[in-house]
Amino acid sequence: MPERPFQAFRWKTMKKTSSPFIIVKRSKIHGTGVFAAKFIPEDTRIIEYVGDKVTKKESERRGQLCFEDSLNNKELGAVYMFILNKRYDIDGNVPYNTAKYINHSCGKNCYTDVIKGKIWIIAERDIEAGEELSYNYSYDLDNYEDHPCRCGSEDCVGYIVSEEQWANLKRRLKRAAKSSKATENEA
């Protein structure tokens, strides 16, 4: 985890974010997850994604440090950066951000939206009590190999990429499989 001594005091005084709709516990998808404590109707704002507001440059620096740390410890999430707008991101890798434990899933039941400068996790459909909350992290197709998906949903494409890029990902995977098979046949 990146060093942030200038924020240590503030973090100790911050109360963890909470919501009457959630409980946090061990996840089958990855590490810790967030689950519905009770029925959540479609379009409900469940919890705000909070953290340090940082410039894009600082976001890149912190994100790289977190990613490098995650390579040595598979239980860590890689990066908790969330795009806020064109100038700033939110670094959710802070102890008071409960929403950072919501896992990615290709078969998501939530989506995210920036409303009046705040990032919200919102129910995409009705969610039953006990269901794990998830949304698509929408990573870029670049370096998709660095982000394998473990969601286990019927819709899983194998990597954490935005739905808009699933068709491109499937074409890349198909080409890679053909290339690999051709190489095996030559050997």
ZICOR-V463872 format. One record per residue. N is the residue number from 1. RES is the residue in one letter. SS is DSSP state (hx for helix, st for strand, lp for the rest). PHI is phi as a letter, one per 20 degrees, with the letter a starting at -180 (none if undefined). PSI is psi in radians with two decimals (* if undefined). Layout:
# ZICOR-V463872
n:N res:RES ss:SS phi:PHI psi:PSI
n:N res:RES ss:SS phi:PHI psi:PSI
This chain:
# ZICOR-V463872
n:1 res:M ss:lp phi:none psi:2.37
n:2 res:P ss:lp phi:f psi:2.60
n:3 res:E ss:lp phi:f psi:2.32
n:4 res:R ss:lp phi:b psi:1.02
n:5 res:P ss:hx phi:f psi:-0.50
n:6 res:F ss:hx phi:f psi:-0.24
n:7 res:Q ss:hx phi:d psi:-0.09
n:8 res:A ss:hx phi:g psi:-0.77
n:9 res:F ss:hx phi:f psi:-0.80
n:10 res:R ss:hx phi:f psi:-0.71
n:11 res:W ss:hx phi:f psi:-0.70
n:12 res:K ss:hx phi:f psi:-0.46
n:13 res:T ss:hx phi:e psi:-0.13
n:14 res:M ss:lp phi:e psi:2.37
n:15 res:K ss:lp phi:e psi:2.42
n:16 res:K ss:lp phi:g psi:2.45
n:17 res:T ss:lp phi:f psi:2.57
n:18 res:S ss:lp phi:b psi:3.00
n:19 res:S ss:lp phi:b psi:2.50
n:20 res:P ss:lp phi:f psi:-0.17
n:21 res:F ss:lp phi:e psi:-0.12
n:22 res:I ss:st phi:c psi:2.75
n:23 res:I ss:st phi:c psi:2.62
n:24 res:V ss:st phi:d psi:2.26
n:25 res:K ss:st phi:b psi:3.14
n:26 res:R ss:st phi:g psi:2.45
n:27 res:S ss:lp phi:d psi:2.54
n:28 res:K ss:lp phi:f psi:-0.41
n:29 res:I ss:lp phi:f psi:-0.96
n:30 res:H ss:lp phi:a psi:2.10
n:31 res:G ss:lp phi:l psi:-2.08
n:32 res:T ss:st phi:e psi:2.50
n:33 res:G ss:st phi:c psi:3.01
n:34 res:V ss:st phi:d psi:2.31
n:35 res:F ss:st phi:c psi:2.70
n:36 res:A ss:st phi:f psi:2.13
n:37 res:A ss:lp phi:f psi:-0.39
n:38 res:K ss:lp phi:b psi:3.04
n:39 res:F ss:lp phi:g psi:2.35
n:40 res:I ss:st phi:c psi:2.01
n:41 res:P ss:lp phi:f psi:2.63
n:42 res:E ss:lp phi:g psi:2.49
n:43 res:D ss:lp phi:m psi:0.21
n:44 res:T ss:lp phi:f psi:2.31
n:45 res:R ss:st phi:f psi:2.00
n:46 res:I ss:st phi:e psi:-0.91
n:47 res:I ss:st phi:b psi:2.60
n:48 res:E ss:st phi:e psi:2.45
n:49 res:Y ss:st phi:e psi:2.00
n:50 res:V ss:lp phi:d psi:2.93
n:51 res:G ss:lp phi:r psi:-2.81
n:52 res:D ss:st phi:e psi:2.28
n:53 res:K ss:st phi:e psi:2.07
n:54 res:V ss:st phi:c psi:2.73
n:55 res:T ss:st phi:f psi:2.86
n:56 res:K ss:hx phi:f psi:-0.69
n:57 res:K ss:hx phi:f psi:-0.81
n:58 res:E ss:hx phi:f psi:-0.63
n:59 res:S ss:hx phi:f psi:-0.78
n:60 res:E ss:hx phi:f psi:-0.77
n:61 res:R ss:hx phi:f psi:-0.88
n:62 res:R ss:hx phi:f psi:-0.71
n:63 res:G ss:hx phi:g psi:-0.73
n:64 res:Q ss:hx phi:f psi:-0.74
n:65 res:L ss:hx phi:f psi:-0.78
n:66 res:C ss:hx phi:f psi:-0.72
n:67 res:F ss:hx phi:f psi:-0.76
n:68 res:E ss:hx phi:f psi:-0.71
n:69 res:D ss:hx phi:f psi:-0.68
n:70 res:S ss:hx phi:f psi:-0.43
n:71 res:L ss:hx phi:f psi:-0.51
n:72 res:N ss:hx phi:e psi:-0.31
n:73 res:N ss:lp phi:c psi:1.75
n:74 res:K ss:lp phi:f psi:-0.26
n:75 res:E ss:lp phi:f psi:-0.33
n:76 res:L ss:lp phi:f psi:2.54
n:77 res:G ss:lp phi:f psi:2.63
n:78 res:A ss:lp phi:f psi:-1.07
n:79 res:V ss:lp phi:b psi:2.43
n:80 res:Y ss:lp phi:d psi:0.47
n:81 res:M ss:st phi:f psi:2.41
n:82 res:F ss:st phi:c psi:2.25
n:83 res:I ss:st phi:f psi:2.16
n:84 res:L ss:lp phi:e psi:-0.85
n:85 res:N ss:lp phi:a psi:-2.89
n:86 res:K ss:lp phi:f psi:-0.44
n:87 res:R ss:lp phi:d psi:-0.50
n:88 res:Y ss:st phi:c psi:2.69
n:89 res:D ss:st phi:c psi:2.91
n:90 res:I ss:st phi:d psi:2.15
n:91 res:D ss:st phi:e psi:1.78
n:92 res:G ss:lp phi:e psi:0.08
n:93 res:N ss:lp phi:e psi:1.08
n:94 res:V ss:lp phi:c psi:2.63
n:95 res:P ss:lp phi:f psi:-0.35
n:96 res:Y ss:lp phi:e psi:0.01
n:97 res:N ss:lp phi:e psi:1.60
n:98 res:T ss:hx phi:f psi:-0.56
n:99 res:A ss:hx phi:f psi:-0.34
n:100 res:K ss:hx phi:f psi:-0.28
n:101 res:Y ss:hx phi:e psi:-0.03
n:102 res:I ss:lp phi:f psi:2.12
n:103 res:N ss:st phi:e psi:2.81
n:104 res:H ss:st phi:f psi:2.56
n:105 res:S ss:lp phi:b psi:2.43
n:106 res:C ss:lp phi:f psi:-0.44
n:107 res:G ss:lp phi:d psi:0.91
n:108 res:K ss:lp phi:f psi:2.76
n:109 res:N ss:lp phi:c psi:0.06
n:110 res:C ss:st phi:c psi:2.90
n:111 res:Y ss:st phi:c psi:2.98
n:112 res:T ss:st phi:d psi:2.66
n:113 res:D ss:st phi:b psi:2.50
n:114 res:V ss:st phi:e psi:2.05
n:115 res:I ss:st phi:c psi:2.03
n:116 res:K ss:lp phi:l psi:0.81
n:117 res:G ss:lp phi:m psi:0.16
n:118 res:K ss:st phi:c psi:2.47
n:119 res:I ss:st phi:e psi:2.16
n:120 res:W ss:st phi:d psi:2.48
n:121 res:I ss:st phi:e psi:2.17
n:122 res:I ss:st phi:c psi:2.47
n:123 res:A ss:st phi:f psi:2.14
n:124 res:E ss:lp phi:f psi:-0.45
n:125 res:R ss:lp phi:b psi:3.05
n:126 res:D ss:lp phi:f psi:2.39
n:127 res:I ss:st phi:c psi:2.22
n:128 res:E ss:lp phi:e psi:2.65
n:129 res:A ss:lp phi:g psi:2.37
n:130 res:G ss:lp phi:n psi:-0.30
n:131 res:E ss:lp phi:f psi:2.45
n:132 res:E ss:st phi:f psi:2.35
n:133 res:L ss:lp phi:e psi:2.49
n:134 res:S ss:st phi:b psi:2.74
n:135 res:Y ss:st phi:b psi:2.91
n:136 res:N ss:lp phi:e psi:2.12
n:137 res:Y ss:lp phi:f psi:-0.29
n:138 res:S ss:lp phi:l psi:0.79
n:139 res:Y ss:lp phi:f psi:2.73
n:140 res:D ss:lp phi:f psi:2.78
n:141 res:L ss:lp phi:f psi:-0.43
n:142 res:D ss:lp phi:g psi:2.36
n:143 res:N ss:lp phi:l psi:0.55
n:144 res:Y ss:hx phi:g psi:-0.51
n:145 res:E ss:hx phi:f psi:-0.43
n:146 res:D ss:hx phi:f psi:-0.17
n:147 res:H ss:lp phi:c psi:1.17
n:148 res:P ss:st phi:f psi:2.55
n:149 res:C ss:lp phi:e psi:2.44
n:150 res:R ss:lp phi:c psi:0.35
n:151 res:C ss:lp phi:f psi:-0.57
n:152 res:G ss:lp phi:m psi:0.16
n:153 res:S ss:lp phi:f psi:2.81
n:154 res:E ss:lp phi:g psi:-0.54
n:155 res:D ss:lp phi:e psi:0.04
n:156 res:C ss:lp phi:g psi:2.28
n:157 res:V ss:lp phi:d psi:0.02
n:158 res:G ss:lp phi:n psi:-0.30
n:159 res:Y ss:st phi:b psi:2.71
n:160 res:I ss:lp phi:e psi:1.63
n:161 res:V ss:lp phi:c psi:2.79
n:162 res:S ss:lp phi:f psi:2.60
n:163 res:E ss:hx phi:g psi:-0.60
n:164 res:E ss:hx phi:f psi:-0.36
n:165 res:Q ss:hx phi:d psi:0.09
n:166 res:W ss:hx phi:f psi:-0.73
n:167 res:A ss:hx phi:f psi:-0.75
n:168 res:N ss:hx phi:f psi:-0.71
n:169 res:L ss:hx phi:f psi:-0.81
n:170 res:K ss:hx phi:f psi:-0.69
n:171 res:R ss:hx phi:f psi:-0.76
n:172 res:R ss:hx phi:f psi:-0.78
n:173 res:L ss:hx phi:f psi:-0.67
n:174 res:K ss:hx phi:f psi:-0.79
n:175 res:R ss:hx phi:f psi:-0.73
n:176 res:A ss:hx phi:f psi:-0.70
n:177 res:A ss:hx phi:f psi:-0.73
n:178 res:K ss:hx phi:f psi:-0.76
n:179 res:S ss:hx phi:f psi:-0.73
n:180 res:S ss:hx phi:f psi:-0.73
n:181 res:K ss:hx phi:f psi:-0.72
n:182 res:A ss:hx phi:f psi:-0.71
n:183 res:T ss:hx phi:f psi:-0.70
n:184 res:E ss:hx phi:f psi:-0.70
n:185 res:N ss:hx phi:f psi:-0.55
n:186 res:E ss:hx phi:f psi:-0.46
n:187 res:A ss:lp phi:e psi:*
